[in-house]
Amino acid sequence: MSAHSSFRSSADPGFGFNIDEGRWVAYVRRTLEEELEEDTQIPVSIFIVPKTLLLSAPDSYIPKEVALGPYHCFRPELYDMEKYKLAAAQRYQRETPNKKLQNLVDQYLKFELKIRAYYHKPLNFSGETLAWMMVVDASFLFEFLQVCAVGKGKVPANVPSRMSHLVELAANKAANNAIFRDLIMLENQIPLFVLRELLEFQFSSIELADDWLLSMLIGLSKDLSPFKMVEKFPKIQLMECTHLLDFAYRFIVPNLEEQSLDHHIAEIEEDGESKEGEKDSFTGEPSYLKRLVDEVWNILSKLEKGLLCQWIKCIIFSKPLKVVVKLPCTIISKVPVLKMLKQPLEQVFSALHKGVEKKEDEDSDSKGNKEEPPSIEEISIPSVSDLVEVGVCFVPTNEGIQSINFDIKTATLYLPIICVDVSSDIVLRNMVAYEACRVSRPMVLTRYTELMNGIIDTEKDASFLRDKGIIINRLKSDKEVADLWNGMSKSIRLTKVSFIDEVIVDVNKYYNGRWKVKFGKFMKKYVFGSWQILTFLAAIMLLLLMCLQAFCQVYSCRRIFLIKALEAAVND
């Protein structure tokens, strides 16, 4: 947990190394004496952007207007917004005259270690400084969410009215968009429970506060989301969200874990039904022959790495042996006396076959537990122009990332509608950075950006997708759209996302199966790729012809090659 920085000197607001030993001892004593079982289970969720991503586009990760949280709060260029943040806290205090902000600070001090647990980097602030920082930032964030709600006319009647002030702020769209972009940055987050505590001070119940906060966050996520989706949004549990960026990420990216769990449960039910059917067909006790086969198979399994076992497996499961065995079984089944031998023989090969399948499944599971990144072939995909040349159609969908699909029968690639503007780059980059910092979860958005980066190479590709309605371009030109996607190729790590990987595989399979593509690859590999060899052979051929010409000038080629006789025969 990152709370160990609370013992550093308060005189150094940065990440220095001045250590106050008294505060360090007090911190260690308090940490060891308090029961923090619940708090220590909080995973880190507010990260520092990895350097590989930060260096590629620093302006997309560093706030320029307003700082929320401890990472950027003391940057001099952001001091201008501090007076607005303090004014928001003053207005909040006036709206709740019965409760003092000091009471909220005391409440945050109780959760100091919990607040610190959310942050990846050590926080060089005292507990009281951190608590007041949370009060001011949460007040500003709450007011800004209300500004967004006022702009859409969604302020509930039971919320105290500051209409004139909020409407004036909502009218300044340029300032709002700049603050929008800062609020969604990964390093510019505060824990969401801090905002919930602030709202609980104002509302009569926590349920009412959660309903109001949920409606505001959904409205903000709609504005932030670059994807144009139908009014069918995912059900998000507010208690599970860690901060504003996390809520917006859950709003945009489908939860593949729940989908895979449902699919897994369905597979288990199907397997259960099939196993019950097998039990119904073979209700008797296992025969001695089957037990013998099991024992033999266990012995062979221990010798798996040996050549003998591999040779035996190849013989047992070879197609000729299966045909040889199947034919006598068919004959035996027709003879009444020998019919009883059919089931033991079937059990023998069934047991051996199941043993091999079980071992292969175990091997695949052991390999699957250690997930490998996708290969270059799994990442690469032809551009839009190349796909159009082989007959691929592009169709827009309004159901988000989960609607990505490729129908190989009709050669149709379905892609979600995405609005590309100034904010889209920042939103996507910070969500990709958030994905990269989280542990052992599929990087769906990263895989999507790689897909778009692969199919959009030039301005022509971006223009085609715009004409098809897949890209809504609010930038100056299609070239800026192409540059946006091509500039997002940086990634920390790669993970396999099943439904997007299947689309890439199917698209490549269709593309590489066209005769035009096959001929082009053949010419590139064996003709254009070997032009140096062909040039060398042509030079040798030319040299031989020149030698032959010189030889014929000195000697009579007609006499040597009997050309005269051939000419006479032709004339006759």
URVENJO-V381257 format. One line per field, one symbol per residue. ss: DSSP state (@ for helix, = for strand, . for the rest). psi: psi as a letter, one per 20 degrees, with the letter a starting at -180 (. if undefined). burial: # if it has 9 or more other ideal C-beta (glycine too) atoms within 8 Angstrom, else .. A space follows every 50 residues. Layout:
BEGIN
ss = ???
psi = ???
burial = ???
END
This chain:
BEGIN
ss = .@@@@@@=..........=.@@@@@@@@@@@@@.....@@@....=.... @@@@@@.@@@...............@@@@@@@@@@@@@@@@@@@@..... @@@@@@@@@@.@@@@@@.=.......@@@@@@@@@@@@@@@@@@@@@@@@ @...........@@@@@@@@@.@@@@@@@@@@@........@@@@@@@@@ @@...@@@@@@@@@@@@@@@@@@@..=..........@@@...@@@@@@@ @@...@@@@@@@@@@@@@@@@@@@@@@@@@@......@@@@@@@@@@@@@ @@....@@@@@@@@@@..@@@@@@@@@@@@@@@@...@@@@@@@@@@@@@ @@@@@@@@@@@@@@@@@@@......@@@@....@@@@@@...=====... @@@.===....=====.===.@@@@@@@@@@@@@@@@......@@@@@@@ @@@@@...@@@@@@@@@...===....@@@@@@@@@...........@@@ @@@@@@@@@@@@..@@@@@@@@@@@@@@..@@@@@@@@@@@@@@@@@@@@ @@@@..@@@@@.@@@@@@@@@.
psi = qjiiiiirpiiniblakopohghgghggghghhqokgghiioqpiorppq hhhhhhmhiiipqigqppaihjhjphijhhihhhghhhhghhhhimhipq hhhhghghhhkghgghhhphqpomqrhgghghghgghhgggghhhhghhh hjkkpqhjppplggghhgghhnhghghghghhhiqgilqqqhhghhhghh hhrhqhghghgggghghggghghhpipoqrlnqqopohhiphaghgghgh hgpqnhghghgghgghhggghgghhhhhhhhmirqprhghgggggghhgh hhkhiqhgghggghggjqhghhgghhghhhghiipghjhiigggghhghg ggghgggghhggghghhhhnpqqqrhhigqqqrgghhhhjjpqppqqkja hijpqoohgilpopqqpppoahhgggggghhghgghhqplqpmghghghh ghhhiohrhhghhghghijhpoojahrhhhgghghhikipqgrpqpoghh ghggggghgggiiqhggggghghhgifhikhgghhghhggghgghhghgh ghhgrohghgjkhghghhhgh.
burial = .##.######.#.......#..######..#.......#....####.## ..##..#..##.#######.###....#..#..###.##.###.##.... #.#######.#########..####.#.###################### ....#......#...##.##....##################.####### ###....###.##########..####.#......#.#..########## ####.#..##..........................#.###.##..#..# #.##....##.##..##...##..#...#..#......#..#.######. ###.##..#..............#...##.########.#.#.####### #.##.#....##########.################....######### ################.#.####.#..#.###.#####..#..####.## ###########..#..##...##.#.#..#...#................ #.....#...............
END
